[in-house]
Amino acid sequence: MATRDDLISDGTSRDPAVGLRAVAALRRLVEQLEDLQVENARRLGWSWAEIAAVVGVSKQAVHKKHAGRLGRSKDRGDSDV
């Protein structure tokens, strides 16, 4: 995996192929970080509404994106959706 500095450098490259590959890599990293932190928040008892407010989306959007991945066993339930 590229380092942070590599991604920053590549992301500002004048070569669109290099820049777009960096954008795609950063997007994958952001998705992984979001998954990790949503799981952490749910484990700590946060509601979908609380997570959504911090992420800046609706509670329905964050629930739709993450609830299936977390599974019912880790989920506190759907009462706050």
A tleap script that builds the chain and sets N, CA, C and O, in Angstrom:
source leaprc.protein.ff14SB
mol = sequence {
  NMET ALA THR ARG ASP ASP LEU ILE SER ASP
  GLY THR SER ARG ASP PRO ALA VAL GLY LEU
  ARG ALA VAL ALA ALA LEU ARG ARG LEU VAL
  GLU GLN LEU GLU ASP LEU GLN VAL GLU ASN
  ALA ARG ARG LEU GLY TRP SER TRP ALA GLU
  ILE ALA ALA VAL VAL GLY VAL SER LYS GLN
  ALA VAL HIE LYS LYS HIE ALA GLY ARG LEU
  GLY ARG SER LYS ASP ARG GLY ASP SER ASP
  CVAL
}
set mol.1.N position { 0.838 -1.178 0.000 }
set mol.1.CA position { 0.000 0.000 0.000 }
set mol.1.C position { 0.885 1.244 0.000 }
set mol.1.O position { 1.937 1.276 0.639 }
set mol.2.N position { 0.449 2.240 -0.712 }
set mol.2.CA position { 1.199 3.491 -0.793 }
set mol.2.C position { 1.166 4.217 0.545 }
set mol.2.O position { 0.213 4.094 1.315 }
set mol.3.N position { 2.205 4.961 0.801 }
set mol.3.CA position { 2.240 5.755 2.028 }
set mol.3.C position { 1.379 6.993 1.856 }
set mol.3.O position { 0.970 7.335 0.746 }
set mol.4.N position { 1.112 7.653 2.961 }
set mol.4.CA position { 0.334 8.890 2.937 }
set mol.4.C position { 0.987 9.907 2.007 }
set mol.4.O position { 0.316 10.528 1.183 }
set mol.5.N position { 2.282 10.069 2.145 }
set mol.5.CA position { 2.992 11.038 1.300 }
set mol.5.C position { 2.910 10.667 -0.176 }
set mol.5.O position { 2.767 11.540 -1.031 }
set mol.6.N position { 2.999 9.373 -0.475 }
set mol.6.CA position { 2.862 8.929 -1.866 }
set mol.6.C position { 1.481 9.280 -2.419 }
set mol.6.O position { 1.358 9.763 -3.545 }
set mol.7.N position { 0.443 9.032 -1.615 }
set mol.7.CA position { -0.915 9.312 -2.076 }
set mol.7.C position { -1.129 10.805 -2.290 }
set mol.7.O position { -1.781 11.210 -3.253 }
set mol.8.N position { -0.586 11.618 -1.403 }
set mol.8.CA position { -0.712 13.066 -1.566 }
set mol.8.C position { 0.014 13.511 -2.821 }
set mol.8.O position { -0.524 14.278 -3.620 }
set mol.9.N position { 1.232 13.030 -2.994 }
set mol.9.CA position { 2.015 13.396 -4.175 }
set mol.9.C position { 1.319 12.916 -5.446 }
set mol.9.O position { 1.176 13.670 -6.408 }
set mol.10.N position { 0.890 11.657 -5.440 }
set mol.10.CA position { 0.223 11.100 -6.617 }
set mol.10.C position { -1.099 11.810 -6.890 }
set mol.10.O position { -1.470 12.017 -8.046 }
set mol.11.N position { -1.804 12.181 -5.834 }
set mol.11.CA position { -3.095 12.838 -5.991 }
set mol.11.C position { -2.998 14.206 -6.642 }
set mol.11.O position { -3.972 14.697 -7.213 }
set mol.12.N position { -1.844 14.813 -6.559 }
set mol.12.CA position { -1.651 16.128 -7.169 }
set mol.12.C position { -0.822 16.049 -8.455 }
set mol.12.O position { -0.397 17.071 -8.996 }
set mol.13.N position { -0.601 14.838 -8.927 }
set mol.13.CA position { 0.176 14.639 -10.155 }
set mol.13.C position { -0.512 15.302 -11.346 }
set mol.13.O position { -1.738 15.388 -11.401 }
set mol.14.N position { 0.283 15.760 -12.279 }
set mol.14.CA position { -0.269 16.315 -13.519 }
set mol.14.C position { -0.741 15.195 -14.461 }
set mol.14.O position { -1.469 15.451 -15.420 }
set mol.15.N position { -0.327 13.969 -14.181 }
set mol.15.CA position { -0.753 12.815 -14.980 }
set mol.15.C position { -2.090 12.321 -14.425 }
set mol.15.O position { -2.142 11.834 -13.296 }
set mol.16.N position { -3.176 12.440 -15.203 }
set mol.16.CA position { -4.485 12.038 -14.699 }
set mol.16.C position { -4.552 10.569 -14.275 }
set mol.16.O position { -5.265 10.243 -13.326 }
set mol.17.N position { -3.839 9.687 -14.946 }
set mol.17.CA position { -3.872 8.274 -14.572 }
set mol.17.C position { -3.306 8.078 -13.166 }
set mol.17.O position { -3.855 7.315 -12.372 }
set mol.18.N position { -2.234 8.754 -12.871 }
set mol.18.CA position { -1.619 8.663 -11.545 }
set mol.18.C position { -2.546 9.294 -10.506 }
set mol.18.O position { -2.788 8.718 -9.446 }
set mol.19.N position { -3.053 10.465 -10.817 }
set mol.19.CA position { -3.938 11.167 -9.887 }
set mol.19.C position { -5.204 10.404 -9.591 }
set mol.19.O position { -5.627 10.324 -8.438 }
set mol.20.N position { -5.814 9.843 -10.610 }
set mol.20.CA position { -7.062 9.108 -10.412 }
set mol.20.C position { -6.842 7.803 -9.650 }
set mol.20.O position { -7.701 7.392 -8.871 }
set mol.21.N position { -5.706 7.153 -9.867 }
set mol.21.CA position { -5.396 5.957 -9.057 }
set mol.21.C position { -5.265 6.338 -7.588 }
set mol.21.O position { -5.711 5.597 -6.712 }
set mol.22.N position { -4.658 7.488 -7.314 }
set mol.22.CA position { -4.524 7.949 -5.931 }
set mol.22.C position { -5.897 8.251 -5.340 }
set mol.22.O position { -6.158 7.914 -4.185 }
set mol.23.N position { -6.769 8.875 -6.107 }
set mol.23.CA position { -8.128 9.166 -5.647 }
set mol.23.C position { -8.854 7.866 -5.294 }
set mol.23.O position { -9.508 7.783 -4.254 }
set mol.24.N position { -8.740 6.863 -6.150 }
set mol.24.CA position { -9.392 5.580 -5.898 }
set mol.24.C position { -8.844 4.929 -4.631 }
set mol.24.O position { -9.606 4.374 -3.840 }
set mol.25.N position { -7.532 4.995 -4.436 }
set mol.25.CA position { -6.919 4.422 -3.235 }
set mol.25.C position { -7.383 5.160 -1.988 }
set mol.25.O position { -7.673 4.535 -0.968 }
set mol.26.N position { -7.452 6.465 -2.062 }
set mol.26.CA position { -7.927 7.256 -0.921 }
set mol.26.C position { -9.393 6.957 -0.620 }
set mol.26.O position { -9.786 6.879 0.545 }
set mol.27.N position { -10.198 6.790 -1.658 }
set mol.27.CA position { -11.613 6.462 -1.455 }
set mol.27.C position { -11.758 5.122 -0.735 }
set mol.27.O position { -12.579 4.989 0.173 }
set mol.28.N position { -10.960 4.128 -1.140 }
set mol.28.CA position { -11.007 2.824 -0.454 }
set mol.28.C position { -10.595 2.966 1.008 }
set mol.28.O position { -11.203 2.357 1.889 }
set mol.29.N position { -9.574 3.762 1.265 }
set mol.29.CA position { -9.114 3.973 2.633 }
set mol.29.C position { -10.183 4.661 3.475 }
set mol.29.O position { -10.417 4.266 4.617 }
set mol.30.N position { -10.828 5.679 2.929 }
set mol.30.CA position { -11.884 6.379 3.648 }
set mol.30.C position { -13.030 5.412 3.981 }
set mol.30.O position { -13.559 5.437 5.092 }
set mol.31.N position { -13.406 4.575 3.033 }
set mol.31.CA position { -14.479 3.600 3.276 }
set mol.31.C position { -14.108 2.643 4.406 }
set mol.31.O position { -14.942 2.327 5.255 }
set mol.32.N position { -12.864 2.184 4.416 }
set mol.32.CA position { -12.410 1.285 5.474 }
set mol.32.C position { -12.431 1.981 6.831 }
set mol.32.O position { -12.837 1.389 7.831 }
set mol.33.N position { -11.997 3.225 6.863 }
set mol.33.CA position { -12.002 3.975 8.114 }
set mol.33.C position { -13.422 4.219 8.606 }
set mol.33.O position { -13.689 4.119 9.803 }
set mol.34.N position { -14.336 4.541 7.689 }
set mol.34.CA position { -15.729 4.745 8.072 }
set mol.34.C position { -16.319 3.453 8.638 }
set mol.34.O position { -16.979 3.483 9.677 }
set mol.35.N position { -16.092 2.333 7.976 }
set mol.35.CA position { -16.582 1.049 8.473 }
set mol.35.C position { -16.080 0.794 9.896 }
set mol.35.O position { -16.850 0.413 10.778 }
set mol.36.N position { -14.802 1.006 10.102 }
set mol.36.CA position { -14.194 0.788 11.406 }
set mol.36.C position { -14.831 1.665 12.478 }
set mol.36.O position { -15.148 1.184 13.566 }
set mol.37.N position { -15.019 2.941 12.179 }
set mol.37.CA position { -15.538 3.856 13.179 }
set mol.37.C position { -17.035 3.703 13.418 }
set mol.37.O position { -17.502 3.923 14.536 }
set mol.38.N position { -17.792 3.334 12.397 }
set mol.38.CA position { -19.219 3.050 12.600 }
set mol.38.C position { -19.363 1.822 13.493 }
set mol.38.O position { -20.177 1.814 14.416 }
set mol.39.N position { -18.580 0.791 13.219 }
set mol.39.CA position { -18.622 -0.405 14.065 }
set mol.39.C position { -18.242 -0.051 15.502 }
set mol.39.O position { -18.883 -0.522 16.442 }
set mol.40.N position { -17.228 0.756 15.681 }
set mol.40.CA position { -16.800 1.186 17.001 }
set mol.40.C position { -17.916 1.965 17.703 }
set mol.40.O position { -18.199 1.723 18.877 }
set mol.41.N position { -18.543 2.889 16.993 }
set mol.41.CA position { -19.622 3.689 17.574 }
set mol.41.C position { -20.794 2.800 17.997 }
set mol.41.O position { -21.332 2.964 19.092 }
set mol.42.N position { -21.188 1.868 17.140 }
set mol.42.CA position { -22.306 0.976 17.490 }
set mol.42.C position { -21.950 0.111 18.696 }
set mol.42.O position { -22.788 -0.116 19.569 }
set mol.43.N position { -20.706 -0.371 18.746 }
set mol.43.CA position { -20.269 -1.182 19.886 }
set mol.43.C position { -20.354 -0.373 21.181 }
set mol.43.O position { -20.622 -0.926 22.247 }
set mol.44.N position { -20.127 0.930 21.083 }
set mol.44.CA position { -20.181 1.805 22.254 }
set mol.44.C position { -21.594 2.322 22.542 }
set mol.44.O position { -21.793 3.126 23.453 }
set mol.45.N position { -22.565 1.857 21.764 }
set mol.45.CA position { -23.954 2.192 22.040 }
set mol.45.C position { -24.513 3.395 21.316 }
set mol.45.O position { -25.612 3.848 21.634 }
set mol.46.N position { -23.785 3.923 20.350 }
set mol.46.CA position { -24.301 5.062 19.596 }
set mol.46.C position { -25.495 4.639 18.749 }
set mol.46.O position { -25.535 3.523 18.230 }
set mol.47.N position { -26.466 5.538 18.615 }
set mol.47.CA position { -27.603 5.291 17.734 }
set mol.47.C position { -27.203 5.607 16.295 }
set mol.47.O position { -26.198 6.272 16.041 }
set mol.48.N position { -28.016 5.113 15.362 }
set mol.48.CA position { -27.769 5.428 13.952 }
set mol.48.C position { -27.890 6.932 13.734 }
set mol.48.O position { -27.164 7.500 12.918 }
set mol.49.N position { -28.802 7.581 14.458 }
set mol.49.CA position { -28.977 9.034 14.318 }
set mol.49.C position { -27.729 9.787 14.781 }
set mol.49.O position { -27.334 10.769 14.153 }
set mol.50.N position { -27.117 9.344 15.856 }
set mol.50.CA position { -25.899 9.990 16.350 }
set mol.50.C position { -24.752 9.842 15.343 }
set mol.50.O position { -24.026 10.795 15.062 }
set mol.51.N position { -24.611 8.637 14.814 }
set mol.51.CA position { -23.555 8.399 13.812 }
set mol.51.C position { -23.816 9.255 12.585 }
set mol.51.O position { -22.906 9.909 12.076 }
set mol.52.N position { -25.055 9.255 12.106 }
set mol.52.CA position { -25.409 10.016 10.913 }
set mol.52.C position { -25.119 11.502 11.083 }
set mol.52.O position { -24.648 12.151 10.149 }
set mol.53.N position { -25.395 12.043 12.260 }
set mol.53.CA position { -25.162 13.468 12.504 }
set mol.53.C position { -23.682 13.808 12.374 }
set mol.53.O position { -23.329 14.853 11.829 }
set mol.54.N position { -22.824 12.937 12.869 }
set mol.54.CA position { -21.385 13.193 12.792 }
set mol.54.C position { -20.875 13.013 11.361 }
set mol.54.O position { -20.041 13.789 10.893 }
set mol.55.N position { -21.374 11.998 10.675 }
set mol.55.CA position { -20.924 11.708 9.309 }
set mol.55.C position { -21.515 12.703 8.311 }
set mol.55.O position { -20.924 12.963 7.263 }
set mol.56.N position { -22.688 13.258 8.642 }
set mol.56.CA position { -23.304 14.242 7.767 }
set mol.56.C position { -24.248 13.665 6.733 }
set mol.56.O position { -24.392 14.206 5.636 }
set mol.57.N position { -24.897 12.554 7.092 }
set mol.57.CA position { -25.891 11.935 6.216 }
set mol.57.C position { -27.130 11.624 7.058 }
set mol.57.O position { -27.130 11.832 8.271 }
set mol.58.N position { -28.184 11.124 6.408 }
set mol.58.CA position { -29.380 10.748 7.157 }
set mol.58.C position { -29.129 9.447 7.915 }
set mol.58.O position { -28.257 8.656 7.555 }
set mol.59.N position { -29.917 9.245 8.975 }
set mol.59.CA position { -29.749 7.995 9.723 }
set mol.59.C position { -30.131 6.793 8.864 }
set mol.59.O position { -29.568 5.710 9.022 }
set mol.60.N position { -31.091 6.984 7.953 }
set mol.60.CA position { -31.460 5.888 7.058 }
set mol.60.C position { -30.304 5.524 6.129 }
set mol.60.O position { -30.068 4.346 5.858 }
set mol.61.N position { -29.586 6.532 5.642 }
set mol.61.CA position { -28.466 6.275 4.729 }
set mol.61.C position { -27.345 5.519 5.429 }
set mol.61.O position { -26.807 4.556 4.883 }
set mol.62.N position { -26.993 5.950 6.628 }
set mol.62.CA position { -25.896 5.278 7.342 }
set mol.62.C position { -26.316 3.865 7.754 }
set mol.62.O position { -25.501 2.943 7.732 }
set mol.63.N position { -27.572 3.697 8.126 }
set mol.63.CA position { -28.061 2.360 8.489 }
set mol.63.C position { -28.041 1.431 7.287 }
set mol.63.O position { -27.577 0.294 7.381 }
set mol.64.N position { -28.547 1.916 6.154 }
set mol.64.CA position { -28.578 1.095 4.937 }
set mol.64.C position { -27.171 0.661 4.528 }
set mol.64.O position { -26.962 -0.474 4.099 }
set mol.65.N position { -26.212 1.573 4.667 }
set mol.65.CA position { -24.851 1.283 4.253 }
set mol.65.C position { -24.144 0.308 5.180 }
set mol.65.O position { -23.356 -0.516 4.715 }
set mol.66.N position { -24.408 0.381 6.488 }
set mol.66.CA position { -23.584 -0.348 7.444 }
set mol.66.C position { -24.287 -1.469 8.217 }
set mol.66.O position { -23.613 -2.379 8.701 }
set mol.67.N position { -25.599 -1.433 8.348 }
set mol.67.CA position { -26.283 -2.400 9.217 }
set mol.67.C position { -26.091 -3.836 8.754 }
set mol.67.O position { -25.850 -4.718 9.578 }
set mol.68.N position { -26.190 -4.085 7.471 }
set mol.68.CA position { -26.024 -5.447 6.976 }
set mol.68.C position { -24.629 -5.988 7.211 }
set mol.68.O position { -24.446 -7.171 7.497 }
set mol.69.N position { -23.649 -5.111 7.087 }
set mol.69.CA position { -22.264 -5.521 7.301 }
set mol.69.C position { -22.010 -5.847 8.770 }
set mol.69.O position { -21.269 -6.777 9.088 }
set mol.70.N position { -22.624 -5.084 9.651 }
set mol.70.CA position { -22.407 -5.316 11.075 }
set mol.70.C position { -23.130 -6.565 11.563 }
set mol.70.O position { -22.678 -7.222 12.500 }
set mol.71.N position { -24.240 -6.887 10.935 }
set mol.71.CA position { -24.993 -8.076 11.318 }
set mol.71.C position { -25.847 -7.831 12.539 }
set mol.71.O position { -25.551 -6.970 13.367 }
set mol.72.N position { -26.878 -8.578 12.633 }
set mol.72.CA position { -27.834 -8.423 13.739 }
set mol.72.C position { -27.212 -8.697 15.100 }
set mol.72.O position { -27.617 -8.084 16.088 }
set mol.73.N position { -26.243 -9.597 15.181 }
set mol.73.CA position { -25.662 -9.956 16.473 }
set mol.73.C position { -24.904 -8.792 17.099 }
set mol.73.O position { -24.828 -8.689 18.323 }
set mol.74.N position { -24.338 -7.907 16.263 }
set mol.74.CA position { -23.596 -6.771 16.785 }
set mol.74.C position { -24.471 -5.540 16.894 }
set mol.74.O position { -24.113 -4.584 17.582 }
set mol.75.N position { -25.614 -5.549 16.226 }
set mol.75.CA position { -26.476 -4.396 16.149 }
set mol.75.C position { -27.362 -4.303 17.390 }
set mol.75.O position { -27.810 -5.323 17.913 }
set mol.76.N position { -27.613 -3.090 17.857 }
set mol.76.CA position { -28.479 -2.881 19.004 }
set mol.76.C position { -29.933 -3.002 18.611 }
set mol.76.O position { -30.805 -3.002 19.480 }
set mol.77.N position { -30.214 -3.103 17.341 }
set mol.77.CA position { -31.591 -3.167 16.867 }
set mol.77.C position { -31.870 -2.050 15.895 }
set mol.77.O position { -31.044 -1.163 15.679 }
set mol.78.N position { -33.059 -2.109 15.310 }
set mol.78.CA position { -33.418 -1.135 14.289 }
set mol.78.C position { -34.405 -0.109 14.802 }
set mol.78.O position { -34.959 0.643 14.000 }
set mol.79.N position { -34.650 -0.043 16.090 }
set mol.79.CA position { -35.680 0.839 16.621 }
set mol.79.C position { -35.376 2.312 16.393 }
set mol.79.O position { -36.297 3.128 16.419 }
set mol.80.N position { -34.140 2.674 16.173 }
set mol.80.CA position { -33.820 4.079 15.978 }
set mol.80.C position { -33.633 4.434 14.516 }
set mol.80.O position { -33.064 5.480 14.204 }
set mol.81.N position { -34.105 3.576 13.606 }
set mol.81.CA position { -33.993 3.868 12.171 }
set mol.81.C position { -35.269 4.505 11.705 }
set mol.81.O position { -35.398 4.836 10.527 }
savepdb mol mol.pdb
quit
